[in-house]
Amino acid sequence: MLIRKVMGLRYSRAAIVLGACACASGAPATRTETAIIVGPPAVVIPFGDFVPFIDATQEGGECKRIASTEANEPTTMLLLAFPQWSGTKRNVSVTFDSVGRPLRYSDLRGDLRRDKTGPETVILIDFERGTAHASNEWPDRLGQDAEGQAAVALQAPNLDRPQHMIELVKARCGPL
Protein backbone atom coordinates (compact mmCIF):
# COMPACT_ATOMS: atom_id res chain seq x y z
CA MET A 1 0.00 0.00 0.00
CA LEU A 2 1.07 3.54 -0.67
CA ILE A 3 0.76 6.62 1.50
CA ARG A 4 -0.53 9.63 -0.41
CA LYS A 5 -1.67 13.11 0.45
CA VAL A 6 -5.40 13.68 0.45
CA MET A 7 -6.63 16.92 -1.07
CA GLY A 8 -3.16 18.44 -1.19
CA LEU A 9 -4.42 20.75 -3.92
CA ARG A 10 -7.25 21.95 -1.74
CA TYR A 11 -5.15 23.07 1.21
CA SER A 12 -1.54 23.53 0.15
CA ARG A 13 -1.96 26.95 -1.45
CA ALA A 14 -4.05 28.31 1.43
CA ALA A 15 -1.49 27.08 3.96
CA ILE A 16 1.34 28.82 2.08
CA VAL A 17 -0.62 32.08 1.86
CA LEU A 18 -1.57 31.98 5.55
CA GLY A 19 2.01 31.21 6.55
CA ALA A 20 3.35 34.05 4.42
CA CYS A 21 0.81 36.50 5.86
CA ALA A 22 1.64 35.47 9.41
CA CYS A 23 5.39 35.86 8.84
CA ALA A 24 5.06 39.18 7.03
CA SER A 25 2.88 40.65 9.76
CA GLY A 26 5.16 39.50 12.57
CA ALA A 27 2.40 37.27 13.95
CA PRO A 28 3.32 33.79 15.14
CA ALA A 29 3.49 31.18 12.39
CA THR A 30 0.37 29.11 11.90
CA ARG A 31 0.38 25.32 12.27
CA THR A 32 -0.83 23.39 9.25
CA GLU A 33 -1.70 19.72 8.97
CA THR A 34 -1.76 17.43 5.96
CA ALA A 35 -4.10 14.49 6.04
CA ILE A 36 -2.81 11.17 4.74
CA ILE A 37 -4.53 7.91 4.03
CA VAL A 38 -3.19 4.46 3.41
CA GLY A 39 -4.68 2.87 0.34
CA PRO A 40 -4.17 2.14 -3.32
CA PRO A 41 -2.93 4.94 -5.57
CA ALA A 42 -5.37 6.88 -7.74
CA VAL A 43 -5.64 6.09 -11.43
CA VAL A 44 -5.05 9.10 -13.67
CA ILE A 45 -7.67 9.24 -16.43
CA PRO A 46 -8.44 11.68 -19.25
CA PHE A 47 -10.47 14.65 -18.04
CA GLY A 48 -13.42 13.94 -20.33
CA ASP A 49 -13.66 10.35 -19.01
CA PHE A 50 -14.05 11.36 -15.37
CA VAL A 51 -17.28 10.10 -13.78
CA PRO A 52 -17.95 11.47 -10.27
CA PHE A 53 -18.53 8.88 -7.55
CA ILE A 54 -21.14 11.24 -6.06
CA ASP A 55 -23.94 12.75 -8.15
CA ALA A 56 -24.55 16.48 -7.93
CA THR A 57 -27.56 17.89 -6.11
CA GLN A 58 -28.94 21.41 -6.34
CA GLU A 59 -32.00 21.12 -4.10
CA GLY A 60 -32.13 23.50 -1.14
CA GLY A 61 -28.81 24.75 0.07
CA GLU A 62 -27.57 27.13 2.76
CA CYS A 63 -25.37 30.12 1.97
CA LYS A 64 -22.37 31.47 3.80
CA ARG A 65 -20.25 34.52 2.89
CA ILE A 66 -16.62 34.72 4.02
CA ALA A 67 -14.62 37.92 3.54
CA SER A 68 -10.85 37.61 3.45
CA THR A 69 -7.67 39.16 2.08
CA GLU A 70 -5.18 37.54 -0.31
CA ALA A 71 -1.98 39.33 -1.31
CA ASN A 72 -3.39 42.55 0.18
CA GLU A 73 -6.50 42.29 -2.01
CA PRO A 74 -9.98 41.75 -0.58
CA THR A 75 -11.71 38.52 -1.60
CA THR A 76 -15.14 37.08 -0.95
CA MET A 77 -15.95 33.40 -0.78
CA LEU A 78 -19.55 32.35 -1.33
CA LEU A 79 -20.31 28.85 -0.03
CA LEU A 80 -23.49 26.97 -0.87
CA ALA A 81 -23.89 23.85 1.29
CA PHE A 82 -26.31 21.06 0.48
CA PRO A 83 -26.75 18.73 3.49
CA GLN A 84 -28.42 15.41 2.73
CA TRP A 85 -30.26 13.01 5.03
CA SER A 86 -28.48 10.05 3.47
CA GLY A 87 -25.16 11.15 4.99
CA THR A 88 -23.74 12.56 1.78
CA LYS A 89 -23.27 16.26 1.33
CA ARG A 90 -22.21 18.82 -1.26
CA ASN A 91 -20.38 22.09 -0.67
CA VAL A 92 -19.83 24.42 -3.62
CA SER A 93 -17.66 27.48 -3.02
CA VAL A 94 -16.50 30.26 -5.29
CA THR A 95 -13.86 32.80 -4.28
CA PHE A 96 -14.09 36.17 -6.03
CA ASP A 97 -11.65 39.06 -6.22
CA SER A 98 -12.59 42.64 -5.33
CA VAL A 99 -14.18 43.30 -8.74
CA GLY A 100 -16.21 40.08 -8.81
CA ARG A 101 -14.02 37.86 -10.99
CA PRO A 102 -13.88 34.22 -9.87
CA LEU A 103 -10.46 33.13 -8.60
CA ARG A 104 -11.27 29.58 -7.47
CA TYR A 105 -14.13 27.10 -7.66
CA SER A 106 -14.52 24.10 -5.39
CA ASP A 107 -17.19 21.38 -5.50
CA LEU A 108 -16.89 18.84 -2.69
CA ARG A 109 -19.37 15.97 -2.68
CA GLY A 110 -19.91 12.92 -0.55
CA ASP A 111 -18.42 12.03 2.80
CA LEU A 112 -17.01 15.36 3.97
CA ARG A 113 -16.23 14.18 7.51
CA ARG A 114 -12.65 14.12 8.76
CA ASP A 115 -12.56 10.33 9.15
CA LYS A 116 -13.35 9.79 5.44
CA THR A 117 -15.07 6.41 5.65
CA GLY A 118 -17.19 6.94 2.54
CA PRO A 119 -16.72 8.10 -1.04
CA GLU A 120 -15.88 11.68 -1.96
CA THR A 121 -15.72 13.58 -5.25
CA VAL A 122 -13.66 16.79 -5.45
CA ILE A 123 -13.71 19.24 -8.37
CA LEU A 124 -11.35 22.23 -8.24
CA ILE A 125 -10.85 25.04 -10.75
CA ASP A 126 -8.08 27.62 -10.42
CA PHE A 127 -8.94 30.49 -12.74
CA GLU A 128 -5.62 32.27 -12.18
CA ARG A 129 -3.67 29.25 -13.43
CA GLY A 130 -6.30 28.15 -15.92
CA THR A 131 -6.34 24.61 -14.53
CA ALA A 132 -8.94 22.15 -13.29
CA HIS A 133 -8.63 19.00 -11.21
CA ALA A 134 -11.20 16.32 -10.43
CA SER A 135 -10.74 13.36 -8.12
CA ASN A 136 -12.69 10.49 -6.63
CA GLU A 137 -11.58 9.18 -3.25
CA TRP A 138 -12.83 6.18 -1.31
CA PRO A 139 -10.64 4.73 1.44
CA ASP A 140 -9.27 1.29 0.58
CA ARG A 141 -10.54 1.53 -3.01
CA LEU A 142 -8.92 2.65 -6.21
CA GLY A 143 -9.47 6.37 -6.76
CA GLN A 144 -9.45 8.47 -9.91
CA ASP A 145 -7.71 11.73 -10.78
CA ALA A 146 -8.20 13.89 -13.86
CA GLU A 147 -6.75 17.24 -14.86
CA GLY A 148 -7.60 19.68 -17.61
CA GLN A 149 -8.09 23.30 -18.58
CA ALA A 150 -10.37 25.59 -16.58
CA ALA A 151 -12.20 26.78 -19.72
CA VAL A 152 -13.11 23.19 -20.64
CA ALA A 153 -14.10 22.25 -17.09
CA LEU A 154 -16.49 25.21 -16.79
CA GLN A 155 -18.84 23.71 -19.40
CA ALA A 156 -18.21 20.00 -18.71
CA PRO A 157 -21.48 18.09 -18.26
CA ASN A 158 -19.68 15.31 -16.35
CA LEU A 159 -18.73 17.94 -13.71
CA ASP A 160 -22.29 19.37 -13.48
CA ARG A 161 -21.29 22.42 -15.56
CA PRO A 162 -19.38 24.52 -13.01
CA GLN A 163 -20.20 27.75 -14.89
CA HIS A 164 -23.88 27.09 -14.16
CA MET A 165 -23.07 26.36 -10.51
CA ILE A 166 -21.11 29.63 -10.21
CA GLU A 167 -24.16 31.54 -11.45
CA LEU A 168 -26.42 29.55 -9.11
CA VAL A 169 -24.17 30.31 -6.11
CA LYS A 170 -24.18 34.04 -6.98
CA ALA A 171 -27.98 34.04 -7.43
CA ARG A 172 -28.75 32.18 -4.19
CA CYS A 173 -26.09 33.79 -2.00
CA GLY A 174 -26.68 37.39 -3.04
CA PRO A 175 -24.60 40.09 -4.66
CA LEU A 176 -20.85 40.34 -4.08
MDAnalysis code that builds the backbone (N, CA, C; Angstrom):
import MDAnalysis as mda
import numpy as np

u = mda.Universe.empty(528, n_residues=176, atom_resindex=np.repeat(np.arange(176), 3), trajectory=True)
u.add_TopologyAttr("name", ["N", "CA", "C"] * 176)
u.add_TopologyAttr("resid", np.arange(1, 177))
u.add_TopologyAttr("resname", ["MET", "LEU", "ILE", "ARG", "LYS", "VAL", "MET", "GLY", "LEU", "ARG", "TYR", "SER", "ARG", "ALA", "ALA", "ILE", "VAL", "LEU", "GLY", "ALA", "CYS", "ALA", "CYS", "ALA", "SER", "GLY", "ALA", "PRO", "ALA", "THR", "ARG", "THR", "GLU", "THR", "ALA", "ILE", "ILE", "VAL", "GLY", "PRO", "PRO", "ALA", "VAL", "VAL", "ILE", "PRO", "PHE", "GLY", "ASP", "PHE", "VAL", "PRO", "PHE", "ILE", "ASP", "ALA", "THR", "GLN", "GLU", "GLY", "GLY", "GLU", "CYS", "LYS", "ARG", "ILE", "ALA", "SER", "THR", "GLU", "ALA", "ASN", "GLU", "PRO", "THR", "THR", "MET", "LEU", "LEU", "LEU", "ALA", "PHE", "PRO", "GLN", "TRP", "SER", "GLY", "THR", "LYS", "ARG", "ASN", "VAL", "SER", "VAL", "THR", "PHE", "ASP", "SER", "VAL", "GLY", "ARG", "PRO", "LEU", "ARG", "TYR", "SER", "ASP", "LEU", "ARG", "GLY", "ASP", "LEU", "ARG", "ARG", "ASP", "LYS", "THR", "GLY", "PRO", "GLU", "THR", "VAL", "ILE", "LEU", "ILE", "ASP", "PHE", "GLU", "ARG", "GLY", "THR", "ALA", "HIS", "ALA", "SER", "ASN", "GLU", "TRP", "PRO", "ASP", "ARG", "LEU", "GLY", "GLN", "ASP", "ALA", "GLU", "GLY", "GLN", "ALA", "ALA", "VAL", "ALA", "LEU", "GLN", "ALA", "PRO", "ASN", "LEU", "ASP", "ARG", "PRO", "GLN", "HIS", "MET", "ILE", "GLU", "LEU", "VAL", "LYS", "ALA", "ARG", "CYS", "GLY", "PRO", "LEU"])
u.atoms.positions = np.array([
    [0.827, -1.187, 0.000],
    [0.000, 0.000, 0.000],
    [0.871, 1.250, 0.000],
    [0.358, 2.285, -0.593],
    [1.072, 3.544, -0.667],
    [0.452, 4.566, 0.261],
    [1.265, 5.490, 0.731],
    [0.757, 6.618, 1.501],
    [0.719, 7.802, 0.550],
    [-0.424, 8.467, 0.463],
    [-0.531, 9.626, -0.405],
    [-1.272, 10.750, 0.300],
    [-0.998, 11.952, -0.126],
    [-1.673, 13.108, 0.445],
    [-3.099, 13.155, -0.055],
    [-4.004, 13.528, 0.816],
    [-5.400, 13.683, 0.449],
    [-5.691, 15.163, 0.306],
    [-6.216, 15.555, -0.816],
    [-6.630, 16.918, -1.070],
    [-5.496, 17.912, -0.896],
    [-4.285, 17.523, -1.267],
    [-3.160, 18.436, -1.194],
    [-3.417, 19.702, -1.985],
    [-4.097, 19.575, -3.115],
    [-4.420, 20.753, -3.922],
    [-5.351, 21.699, -3.184],
    [-6.242, 21.132, -2.393],
    [-7.246, 21.947, -1.736],
    [-6.643, 22.838, -0.655],
    [-5.640, 22.340, 0.058],
    [-5.152, 23.075, 1.207],
    [-3.736, 23.624, 1.078],
    [-2.937, 23.124, 0.177],
    [-1.537, 23.533, 0.151],
    [-1.378, 25.018, -0.143],
    [-2.103, 25.542, -1.102],
    [-1.961, 26.951, -1.452],
    [-2.423, 27.848, -0.305],
    [-3.543, 27.510, 0.318],
    [-4.050, 28.307, 1.429],
    [-3.061, 28.312, 2.589],
    [-2.449, 27.162, 2.850],
    [-1.492, 27.085, 3.956],
    [-0.276, 27.966, 3.677],
    [0.189, 27.976, 2.437],
    [1.335, 28.816, 2.082],
    [0.985, 30.282, 2.228],
    [-0.189, 30.690, 1.761],
    [-0.616, 32.082, 1.865],
    [-0.764, 32.494, 3.324],
    [-1.400, 31.657, 4.137],
    [-1.568, 31.983, 5.548],
    [-0.225, 32.090, 6.251],
    [0.688, 31.168, 5.936],
    [2.008, 31.212, 6.547],
    [2.762, 32.465, 6.157],
    [2.671, 32.842, 4.891],
    [3.349, 34.049, 4.421],
    [2.763, 35.289, 5.070],
    [1.447, 35.340, 5.224],
    [0.808, 36.499, 5.856],
    [1.217, 36.600, 7.324],
    [1.275, 35.454, 7.993],
    [1.643, 35.472, 9.409],
    [3.080, 35.939, 9.579],
    [3.982, 35.465, 8.717],
    [5.386, 35.856, 8.839],
    [5.580, 37.326, 8.490],
    [4.902, 37.792, 7.457],
    [5.060, 39.176, 7.028],
    [4.517, 40.154, 8.063],
    [3.478, 39.746, 8.791],
    [2.875, 40.655, 9.759],
    [3.553, 40.590, 11.113],
    [4.493, 39.666, 11.290],
    [5.160, 39.502, 12.570],
    [4.364, 38.628, 13.536],
    [3.216, 38.145, 13.103],
    [2.401, 37.270, 13.946],
    [3.064, 35.894, 14.016],
    [2.750, 35.131, 15.049],
    [3.323, 33.789, 15.138],
    [2.902, 32.936, 13.942],
    [3.773, 32.058, 13.531],
    [3.486, 31.181, 12.393],
    [2.306, 30.287, 12.714],
    [1.522, 29.979, 11.701],
    [0.372, 29.109, 11.898],
    [0.792, 27.663, 11.701],
    [0.110, 26.747, 12.393],
    [0.381, 25.324, 12.269],
    [-0.548, 24.752, 11.207],
    [-0.008, 24.015, 10.270],
    [-0.832, 23.389, 9.247],
    [-0.678, 21.884, 9.353],
    [-1.720, 21.173, 8.943],
    [-1.695, 19.723, 8.969],
    [-2.047, 19.201, 7.586],
    [-1.433, 18.091, 7.206],
    [-1.760, 17.431, 5.957],
    [-2.309, 16.061, 6.299],
    [-3.501, 15.791, 5.793],
    [-4.104, 14.487, 6.043],
    [-3.471, 13.461, 5.109],
    [-3.279, 12.250, 5.596],
    [-2.805, 11.166, 4.740],
    [-3.707, 9.962, 4.937],
    [-3.817, 9.166, 3.895],
    [-4.528, 7.911, 4.025],
    [-3.629, 6.813, 3.496],
    [-3.912, 5.616, 3.926],
    [-3.195, 4.462, 3.413],
    [-4.164, 3.721, 2.520],
    [-3.804, 3.534, 1.279],
    [-4.682, 2.866, 0.341],
    [-4.028, 2.794, -1.019],
    [-4.744, 2.247, -1.983],
    [-4.167, 2.137, -3.318],
    [-4.028, 3.509, -3.961],
    [-3.094, 3.659, -4.906],
    [-2.932, 4.944, -5.573],
    [-4.117, 5.230, -6.484],
    [-4.309, 6.496, -6.817],
    [-5.370, 6.875, -7.737],
    [-4.931, 6.587, -9.168],
    [-5.879, 6.289, -10.016],
    [-5.637, 6.089, -11.426],
    [-5.870, 7.420, -12.119],
    [-4.908, 7.853, -12.927],
    [-5.051, 9.105, -13.671],
    [-5.755, 8.779, -14.984],
    [-6.872, 9.487, -15.230],
    [-7.668, 9.237, -16.428],
    [-7.825, 10.535, -17.212],
    [-8.183, 10.457, -18.488],
    [-8.443, 11.681, -19.253],
    [-9.600, 12.467, -18.618],
    [-9.492, 13.764, -18.676],
    [-10.466, 14.652, -18.038],
    [-11.894, 14.376, -18.513],
    [-12.082, 14.175, -19.786],
    [-13.424, 13.937, -20.326],
    [-14.020, 12.606, -19.913],
    [-13.185, 11.670, -19.429],
    [-13.661, 10.350, -19.012],
    [-14.012, 10.288, -17.529],
    [-13.811, 11.367, -16.816],
    [-14.054, 11.364, -15.374],
    [-15.551, 11.228, -15.085],
    [-15.896, 10.286, -14.217],
    [-17.280, 10.097, -13.778],
    [-17.292, 10.234, -12.252],
    [-17.943, 11.276, -11.721],
    [-17.954, 11.474, -10.267],
    [-18.565, 10.284, -9.524],
    [-17.946, 9.907, -8.413],
    [-18.531, 8.885, -7.547],
    [-19.875, 9.367, -7.003],
    [-19.957, 10.667, -6.701],
    [-21.140, 11.243, -6.060],
    [-21.857, 12.160, -7.045],
    [-23.141, 11.897, -7.267],
    [-23.936, 12.746, -8.146],
    [-24.130, 14.120, -7.528],
    [-24.323, 15.095, -8.380],
    [-24.555, 16.476, -7.933],
    [-26.009, 16.653, -7.517],
    [-26.222, 17.493, -6.518],
    [-27.563, 17.887, -6.107],
    [-27.611, 19.409, -6.082],
    [-28.777, 19.965, -6.381],
    [-28.940, 21.407, -6.339],
    [-30.169, 21.805, -5.533],
    [-30.796, 20.851, -4.877],
    [-32.002, 21.124, -4.097],
    [-31.646, 21.761, -2.763],
    [-32.362, 22.826, -2.421],
    [-32.132, 23.497, -1.143],
    [-30.812, 24.222, -1.135],
    [-30.115, 24.112, -0.049],
    [-28.808, 24.748, 0.068],
    [-28.831, 25.907, 1.040],
    [-27.750, 26.041, 1.794],
    [-27.570, 27.127, 2.757],
    [-26.338, 27.921, 2.367],
    [-26.464, 29.249, 2.392],
    [-25.369, 30.122, 1.970],
    [-24.540, 30.623, 3.142],
    [-23.273, 30.837, 2.850],
    [-22.367, 31.474, 3.797],
    [-21.429, 32.366, 2.996],
    [-21.153, 33.554, 3.526],
    [-20.247, 34.522, 2.893],
    [-19.045, 34.705, 3.809],
    [-17.839, 34.589, 3.235],
    [-16.615, 34.716, 4.016],
    [-15.728, 35.761, 3.353],
    [-15.504, 36.863, 4.043],
    [-14.623, 37.924, 3.538],
    [-13.201, 37.628, 4.003],
    [-12.236, 37.888, 3.131],
    [-10.847, 37.607, 3.447],
    [-9.949, 38.561, 2.664],
    [-8.651, 38.381, 2.829],
    [-7.668, 39.156, 2.077],
    [-6.598, 38.200, 1.572],
    [-6.255, 38.326, 0.291],
    [-5.177, 37.540, -0.306],
    [-4.257, 38.504, -1.024],
    [-2.981, 38.450, -0.694],
    [-1.982, 39.331, -1.309],
    [-2.436, 40.787, -1.242],
    [-2.915, 41.188, -0.085],
    [-3.386, 42.552, 0.181],
    [-4.594, 42.965, -0.643],
    [-5.289, 42.012, -1.235],
    [-6.499, 42.293, -2.007],
    [-7.690, 41.634, -1.317],
    [-8.805, 42.362, -1.190],
    [-9.983, 41.748, -0.577],
    [-10.582, 40.670, -1.482],
    [-11.026, 39.589, -0.882],
    [-11.710, 38.517, -1.597],
    [-12.982, 38.166, -0.842],
    [-13.903, 37.560, -1.554],
    [-15.142, 37.084, -0.951],
    [-15.375, 35.659, -1.410],
    [-15.598, 34.761, -0.456],
    [-15.955, 33.395, -0.785],
    [-17.445, 33.232, -0.506],
    [-18.151, 32.722, -1.504],
    [-19.548, 32.349, -1.335],
    [-19.602, 30.833, -1.284],
    [-20.217, 30.296, -0.232],
    [-20.308, 28.853, -0.028],
    [-21.772, 28.463, -0.011],
    [-22.134, 27.510, -0.835],
    [-23.487, 26.973, -0.866],
    [-23.399, 25.514, -0.440],
    [-23.972, 25.199, 0.717],
    [-23.887, 23.852, 1.291],
    [-25.219, 23.138, 1.107],
    [-25.137, 21.890, 0.697],
    [-26.315, 21.059, 0.480],
    [-26.243, 19.837, 1.408],
    [-26.761, 19.922, 2.620],
    [-26.754, 18.733, 3.486],
    [-27.808, 17.730, 3.003],
    [-27.507, 16.472, 3.164],
    [-28.420, 15.412, 2.730],
    [-28.688, 14.460, 3.893],
    [-29.907, 13.952, 3.968],
    [-30.264, 13.013, 5.031],
    [-29.526, 11.696, 4.890],
    [-29.128, 11.342, 3.690],
    [-28.479, 10.052, 3.468],
    [-27.047, 10.002, 3.993],
    [-26.527, 11.121, 4.492],
    [-25.157, 11.145, 4.993],
    [-24.186, 11.748, 4.003],
    [-24.603, 11.897, 2.741],
    [-23.741, 12.558, 1.781],
    [-24.054, 14.044, 1.789],
    [-23.140, 14.822, 1.278],
    [-23.267, 16.259, 1.334],
    [-22.551, 16.859, 0.130],
    [-22.898, 18.095, -0.188],
    [-22.210, 18.821, -1.258],
    [-21.967, 20.246, -0.802],
    [-20.745, 20.703, -0.944],
    [-20.381, 22.090, -0.669],
    [-19.763, 22.666, -1.931],
    [-20.369, 23.734, -2.445],
    [-19.832, 24.420, -3.619],
    [-19.406, 25.807, -3.168],
    [-18.140, 26.146, -3.397],
    [-17.665, 27.479, -3.022],
    [-16.985, 28.138, -4.209],
    [-17.145, 29.452, -4.264],
    [-16.501, 30.259, -5.295],
    [-15.855, 31.438, -4.591],
    [-14.571, 31.653, -4.835],
    [-13.857, 32.797, -4.275],
    [-13.701, 33.834, -5.377],
    [-14.121, 35.069, -5.063],
    [-14.090, 36.169, -6.027],
    [-13.098, 37.231, -5.578],
    [-12.512, 37.928, -6.557],
    [-11.650, 39.057, -6.223],
    [-12.512, 40.287, -5.954],
    [-11.874, 41.426, -5.733],
    [-12.593, 42.636, -5.325],
    [-13.505, 43.201, -6.414],
    [-13.305, 42.815, -7.666],
    [-14.182, 43.303, -8.736],
    [-15.161, 42.227, -9.217],
    [-15.227, 41.110, -8.509],
    [-16.214, 40.079, -8.810],
    [-15.789, 39.002, -9.779],
    [-14.513, 38.938, -10.123],
    [-14.016, 37.856, -10.991],
    [-13.756, 36.613, -10.148],
    [-14.165, 35.434, -10.639],
    [-13.878, 34.222, -9.873],
    [-12.387, 33.892, -9.891],
    [-11.853, 33.562, -8.727],
    [-10.463, 33.134, -8.597],
    [-10.374, 31.616, -8.510],
    [-11.272, 31.025, -7.707],
    [-11.269, 29.581, -7.467],
    [-12.687, 29.058, -7.338],
    [-12.856, 27.816, -7.768],
    [-14.126, 27.102, -7.656],
    [-13.834, 25.766, -7.003],
    [-14.689, 25.370, -6.081],
    [-14.519, 24.099, -5.395],
    [-15.880, 23.432, -5.249],
    [-15.964, 22.169, -5.630],
    [-17.190, 21.382, -5.499],
    [-16.807, 20.098, -4.778],
    [-17.201, 20.005, -3.514],
    [-16.889, 18.841, -2.686],
    [-18.180, 18.070, -2.470],
    [-18.162, 16.786, -2.783],
    [-19.374, 15.971, -2.675],
    [-19.064, 14.681, -1.927],
    [-20.037, 14.231, -1.171],
    [-19.913, 12.920, -0.554],
    [-19.643, 12.989, 0.932],
    [-18.763, 12.126, 1.381],
    [-18.416, 12.030, 2.796],
    [-17.404, 13.125, 3.124],
    [-17.880, 14.225, 3.688],
    [-17.009, 15.361, 3.974],
    [-16.521, 15.379, 5.421],
    [-16.723, 14.274, 6.129],
    [-16.234, 14.179, 7.508],
    [-14.727, 13.960, 7.517],
    [-14.104, 14.267, 8.651],
    [-12.648, 14.123, 8.757],
    [-12.190, 12.672, 8.666],
    [-13.004, 11.724, 9.132],
    [-12.556, 10.328, 9.147],
    [-12.626, 9.660, 7.773],
    [-13.322, 10.243, 6.832],
    [-13.353, 9.786, 5.439],
    [-13.608, 8.291, 5.300],
    [-14.752, 7.826, 5.780],
    [-15.068, 6.415, 5.647],
    [-15.868, 6.116, 4.387],
    [-16.395, 7.140, 3.741],
    [-17.194, 6.939, 2.539],
    [-16.580, 7.617, 1.330],
    [-17.254, 7.527, 0.197],
    [-16.721, 8.103, -1.039],
    [-16.798, 9.627, -1.043],
    [-15.902, 10.235, -1.819],
    [-15.878, 11.681, -1.962],
    [-15.441, 12.023, -3.385],
    [-16.105, 13.025, -3.957],
    [-15.716, 13.585, -5.252],
    [-15.302, 15.026, -5.025],
    [-14.174, 15.430, -5.591],
    [-13.655, 16.785, -5.447],
    [-13.404, 17.351, -6.848],
    [-13.947, 18.541, -7.103],
    [-13.714, 19.236, -8.366],
    [-13.184, 20.622, -8.028],
    [-12.004, 20.953, -8.528],
    [-11.354, 22.230, -8.239],
    [-10.997, 22.933, -9.541],
    [-11.257, 24.240, -9.596],
    [-10.850, 25.037, -10.750],
    [-10.085, 26.244, -10.225],
    [-8.905, 26.461, -10.762],
    [-8.081, 27.616, -10.422],
    [-8.058, 28.520, -11.652],
    [-8.815, 29.603, -11.586],
    [-8.941, 30.492, -12.744],
    [-7.656, 31.254, -13.019],
    [-6.886, 31.552, -11.985],
    [-5.620, 32.271, -12.180],
    [-4.626, 31.433, -12.976],
    [-4.581, 30.154, -12.715],
    [-3.667, 29.252, -13.429],
    [-4.292, 28.645, -14.665],
    [-5.614, 28.727, -14.772],
    [-6.300, 28.149, -15.921],
    [-6.371, 26.639, -15.879],
    [-6.365, 26.061, -14.672],
    [-6.337, 24.610, -14.530],
    [-7.567, 24.102, -13.777],
    [-7.853, 22.829, -13.997],
    [-8.943, 22.152, -13.292],
    [-8.467, 20.765, -12.867],
    [-8.997, 20.305, -11.744],
    [-8.634, 18.998, -11.206],
    [-9.899, 18.344, -10.669],
    [-10.080, 17.085, -10.963],
    [-11.202, 16.320, -10.432],
    [-10.653, 15.024, -9.851],
    [-11.196, 14.615, -8.709],
    [-10.744, 13.357, -8.118],
    [-11.889, 12.656, -7.408],
    [-11.795, 11.351, -7.388],
    [-12.691, 10.491, -6.628],
    [-11.845, 9.782, -5.583],
    [-12.279, 9.845, -4.354],
    [-11.576, 9.177, -3.247],
    [-12.554, 8.264, -2.521],
    [-12.064, 7.101, -2.146],
    [-12.834, 6.185, -1.311],
    [-11.806, 5.332, -0.602],
    [-11.670, 5.476, 0.726],
    [-10.636, 4.728, 1.441],
    [-10.661, 3.240, 1.096],
    [-9.490, 2.706, 0.884],
    [-9.268, 1.294, 0.578],
    [-9.799, 0.870, -0.789],
    [-10.128, 1.834, -1.641],
    [-10.541, 1.525, -3.008],
    [-9.736, 2.376, -3.972],
    [-9.668, 1.930, -5.193],
    [-8.922, 2.647, -6.211],
    [-9.629, 3.960, -6.538],
    [-8.903, 5.069, -6.446],
    [-9.469, 6.374, -6.757],
    [-9.194, 6.757, -8.196],
    [-9.676, 7.944, -8.574],
    [-9.448, 8.475, -9.912],
    [-9.021, 9.921, -9.802],
    [-8.118, 10.333, -10.667],
    [-7.707, 11.725, -10.782],
    [-7.763, 12.118, -12.242],
    [-8.192, 13.352, -12.500],
    [-8.200, 13.890, -13.857],
    [-7.835, 15.364, -13.792],
    [-7.125, 15.835, -14.801],
    [-6.750, 17.243, -14.856],
    [-7.039, 17.774, -16.251],
    [-7.315, 19.074, -16.318],
    [-7.600, 19.683, -17.606],
    [-7.567, 21.193, -17.503],
    [-8.060, 21.842, -18.529],
    [-8.086, 23.296, -18.581],
    [-9.357, 23.829, -17.935],
    [-9.229, 24.974, -17.251],
    [-10.372, 25.595, -16.579],
    [-11.497, 25.890, -17.563],
    [-11.168, 26.408, -18.739],
    [-12.200, 26.778, -19.718],
    [-13.029, 25.563, -20.147],
    [-12.398, 24.407, -20.269],
    [-13.109, 23.188, -20.637],
    [-13.961, 22.703, -19.467],
    [-13.394, 22.727, -18.278],
    [-14.103, 22.251, -17.089],
    [-15.365, 23.058, -16.815],
    [-15.341, 24.345, -17.081],
    [-16.491, 25.207, -16.791],
    [-17.768, 24.737, -17.467],
    [-17.659, 24.138, -18.642],
    [-18.843, 23.706, -19.398],
    [-19.027, 22.186, -19.392],
    [-18.195, 21.463, -18.657],
    [-18.212, 19.998, -18.706],
    [-19.471, 19.418, -18.060],
    [-20.281, 18.687, -18.840],
    [-21.483, 18.090, -18.257],
    [-21.159, 17.037, -17.202],
    [-20.034, 16.324, -17.345],
    [-19.681, 15.308, -16.355],
    [-19.282, 15.919, -15.013],
    [-19.057, 17.239, -14.966],
    [-18.731, 17.935, -13.708],
    [-19.912, 18.776, -13.219],
    [-21.077, 18.606, -13.812],
    [-22.289, 19.370, -13.481],
    [-22.147, 20.832, -13.896],
    [-21.469, 21.081, -14.983],
    [-21.294, 22.421, -15.558],
    [-20.989, 23.483, -14.498],
    [-19.749, 23.546, -14.043],
    [-19.381, 24.518, -13.007],
    [-19.778, 25.960, -13.314],
    [-19.776, 26.369, -14.581],
    [-20.195, 27.746, -14.895],
    [-21.629, 27.979, -14.421],
    [-22.489, 26.999, -14.639],
    [-23.875, 27.092, -14.161],
    [-23.917, 27.168, -12.636],
    [-23.086, 26.355, -11.982],
    [-23.069, 26.362, -10.512],
    [-22.562, 27.700, -9.974],
    [-21.602, 28.321, -10.645],
    [-21.107, 29.633, -10.206],
    [-22.249, 30.642, -10.263],
    [-23.025, 30.625, -11.330],
    [-24.162, 31.537, -11.450],
    [-25.226, 31.224, -10.400],
    [-25.446, 29.941, -10.131],
    [-26.416, 29.547, -9.107],
    [-25.981, 30.020, -7.719],
    [-24.699, 29.862, -7.401],
    [-24.174, 30.314, -6.112],
    [-24.354, 31.826, -5.977],
    [-24.026, 32.581, -7.018],
    [-24.185, 34.039, -6.979],
    [-25.649, 34.423, -6.813],
    [-26.544, 33.724, -7.509],
    [-27.978, 34.043, -7.433],
    [-28.551, 33.727, -6.049],
    [-28.183, 32.582, -5.480],
    [-28.748, 32.180, -4.186],
    [-28.085, 32.879, -3.001],
    [-26.823, 33.239, -3.132],
    [-26.093, 33.791, -1.996],
    [-26.003, 35.317, -2.037],
    [-26.617, 35.944, -3.022],
    [-26.682, 37.392, -3.040],
    [-25.547, 38.048, -3.783],
    [-25.619, 39.372, -3.917],
    [-24.596, 40.093, -4.659],
    [-23.262, 40.103, -3.915],
    [-22.195, 40.311, -4.683],
    [-20.851, 40.342, -4.077],
    [-20.626, 41.604, -3.338],
])
